[in-house]
């Protein structure tokens, strides 16, 4: 295992920020680390990074406690960004890469590569404060990846970016992961987590309420749904036993069901209407699982 968190608790006087969580992350995998604001995500990150001491339990990286000897192999993009606004882009990146032990030639090569890849080469000599928020975000992410870390923690890496730049940065994160970097990825964008991550865990008030491979979490959660793409209202669906609720829009009907056997009853209704564009039984999305486990996603 690359990362092993074993019965970790963090207390601040009478407040328990993280309560007895355990999880493992294999080398080269990407973990979606989810939770409402204040759930304990940032506290967990700070414990992994050695910035906050653990109250109980232990955190191991490659079967060893995390200490200064491996800090250069870790990258971190905090939700609260921390660039120096008066520094020029290249100077800032050189400074941060030097802190990670990179040699000057390797720094130059990496900066050239990433500035071109992120399409911000023209900003090399500009001060950070002169950049748009989106380009500042690119520089912050670039800084966390520049030293090609073994373990990378990303906290809301794509917030504030337009869709084109989100795709640009997602591809970079994918490539890094496919190259062997183990990644912990925190976001409120559940569709990104489903697309990028192998495993998922959800924290609620400091406790781990969901953990495992995403496909298993979705398969085991229950609360499947049936999607019917049609222009018909099909009011009969509301009266079927086992249908928990029905949502409708102009293009489709989504019926939430207790188990897959209820889909047969829905199908019997649908065929009476003749042609429909789509009839599909689908597993719950991560967004639905998240809301079911911890409440409003924006909390």
N, C-alpha and C positions, 0 to 999 in steps of 0.2 A: 504494500500500500504506500502511496506517496504521502498521504495525510491521514492521520488517525486521531480523532478527537474522542477522548475516553472519559465519560462521566464528568464533564466540565461544568462547573458552576462559578458564577461571578456575582458576588454580593457587594453592595455599597451600603454599609451600616445596616439599616433595616429593609433595604430594597434589594430584591434579587433580580438582576438584569438578565442573567442566563441561568437556567435551572436544569442541571443534570442532563446535558445533551451529549449524545454519542453518535458519531458517524465516521465513515471511512470513504476515502476518495482514491481511486486507483490512478496510477501514473498515466498521464495522457488523456484523462477523461475531463469532461466539463460538467460542473455541478451548478444547477440553478438554486441559488440561496435566497429564499423568499420569506416575506413577512411584512406585516403592516409597519408603519412608522412607529419606532419605539419597541419593536418586538425583540430586539437584542442582536440584530445583524451586525451593526457597526461595532458593538462591544466584542462580539465573537471575532470579527476581523482584527481588532486591536490586540486581542489575546493571541491569535495566530502569529501576528507580527511581533509579538513581544513588547508591545507598547503599553499593555495593561496586564498586570499579573493575574494568574488564575487563582481563584479562592480554593476550589477543590478540583481534583481530576488532573489530567495531563493532556498535552497536545504534542504529538510526535510527527516528525517529517522524516520519512525513510527510516523509521524505527528509532530515531534519535530526537531528544528534546530540541526544539528550535532555539538557536542561540546566534551570536554574532557571526559564527563561522559560515552560516548559510544565508545571511541577509542579502548578500550580493546576488543570490540566485532567485530572489523573490521580487516581484513587481506588484505595485499597489496603485490603483486609481481610486482615490477617495471620492465620496459624493460631494464633499465640500472641497472645491478645487483649491490648489495652493501654489500657483505660479507667481513669479515675481514680476509685477506689471511693468516695472521700469527697465527690465532686462530685455535685450534683443533675443529673438527666437533661437538663433544658433548658439549664443552664449549660454542661454538657459539650459538648452539640451546638453551642451558640453559639460556644464557644471553638474547636472543631475547624473549624467553618465559616468563622470569621474567619481562621484560618490559611490557608484556601484562597481568601481574597480576596473572600468574599461580603459584600454590603452588608446592614446591619441589617434593612431591610424584607424583602429577599429571604430572609434567614435565618428570620425569623418565619413567613413564608408557607410555606417549605419544611418547617419543623419541624411546623407545624400539619397540613400535608398528610400527612406520613409517620407522625406519631404516630397519626393517625386511621386511616390505611391499615393500619398494623401492629397496630391494636387495642390500643394501649398509652397512650392519652391520659391515663388516670388515674395514670400513673407520671411525668408531667411534672415534678412537684416533689419526687420521691423521690430519695434518694441511690442511686448505682449499686449500692453494696454491699447495699442493701435489696431489690434485685430478684432474682427467680429467675434461674437460669443461662440459661434460655430467653429471658427478656426482656432480659438483658444482651447476649445474642447478637443480638437484634433491634436494640438500640441500636447495637452495633458495626457491623452491616451498614448500618443507616440512616446512620451517620456517614460511611461510605465512599461513599454514594450522594447525600448531601444536596446537594452542589454540582453535581449532574448532569454527571459527568465525561465526557470524550471517550473516555478509556481507563480501564477498571476491572479491577483484578486481585483475584480472589476466591479465597482459600485456605481450603478446607473451610468454606464459608459456612453450611451447614445442620447442622453437627455438633452433637449434643446436643438437637436440636429434635424435638418430637413430629410425627407425620404431618400434622396439621392446620396447624401453623405452617410446616412445610416447604413445603406447597402455597402458603400465603400468601406466603412469601418468594420462592418460585420464580416466581410470577406477577409479582412486582415486578421481578425480574431480567429476565424475558422482556420486560416492557414497556419497561424501560430499553434493552435490546438492540434492540428493534423501533423505538425512538425514535432510534437511530443510535449508541448507545454501543458501542464495541468492547470486548469482554470476554475476559479470560483466566480460565478457571475450572478450579481444581484440586480434585479430590475423589477419594476411594476408592469413592464410590458410582457405579459404572459406569452404572447405569440412568439416573441423573440426567444424566450426560454425554451419553448417547445421546439423551435427550429434549431437552436444551437446546442442544447445541453443533452447529455446522456442520462444524468441523474437529477433528482430534485429533492430538496427538503424545504419544509415550511415551518417557520417559528411562529408561535403565538404566545405573547406575554412571557417570552424567555424560554418556553418549553417547545420541544420538537414534536409536532403533531402529524407530520407526514415525512417519510423518508424512503427513497428507493429509486430504482430505474423508472424513468418517466412512463414507459409503456406498461410496466407493472402497476404503477400507481393509478394510471387511468383505467386499466382493466379491472382492478380490484375495488375501485371506488363505488361502483354501482351508478345509479342515477343516469343511465343511458338515455338517449333521446332518439326520436324518429323525425327525420326531416322529409317533408313532402313538398316538392316544388310544383306549385299549382296556382291557378287564379281562383279556385273554388274556396269557399269558407269552411266547408265540412263541419258544421256545428255538432254533428254526432260524436265527434272525437272527445268533446268535453264530458260526455256521459259514460265513457268507457271506464270500467273499474280497473284500477292499476295505472291510469294516466293521472299523474300528479298535477300537471298544469299544461296549458297549451298557449303558445305565443304565436301571433300571426303578424305578417306584414304583407305588402303588396305582391311579393314574389313567392313566399313560402310559408309553410306551417311547421312549427317545431313543437313536438309533443314530448314531454319529459315522462319517462316510464319507470316503474319500479324494477322491472327485469325484462329480458329480451322476449319472453313469451307474450308479453302484451303487444309486441310489434305485430303478431299475427292477427290480433283483433283489429288493430288499426288498418292493416292491409285489407281486411275484409270490407271495411268501409270505403277505402280508397278505390278499390277496383269497381265499385258501383258507379263511380264518377267517370270511368273510362280512362282516357289518356292523361298521364301526369308526366312532367319532365324528369322527376327524380323521386325515388323512394329509397331512403337510406337510414340504416340504424347506425348511430355514431356513439363513440365513447365520450364521456364528459371532457371538456377542455380544461386545461390547467386553470383558466380563469374561473370556471364554474367550481372546480375543486377548491380553489383558494377561497372564494366567497363562502362556500359551504363550511369550510374549516375555521375561518377567522373573521368572516364578516365582510363589510364593504372594502373593496380593493383600494379605495382612496383614503382609507382611514389613517 
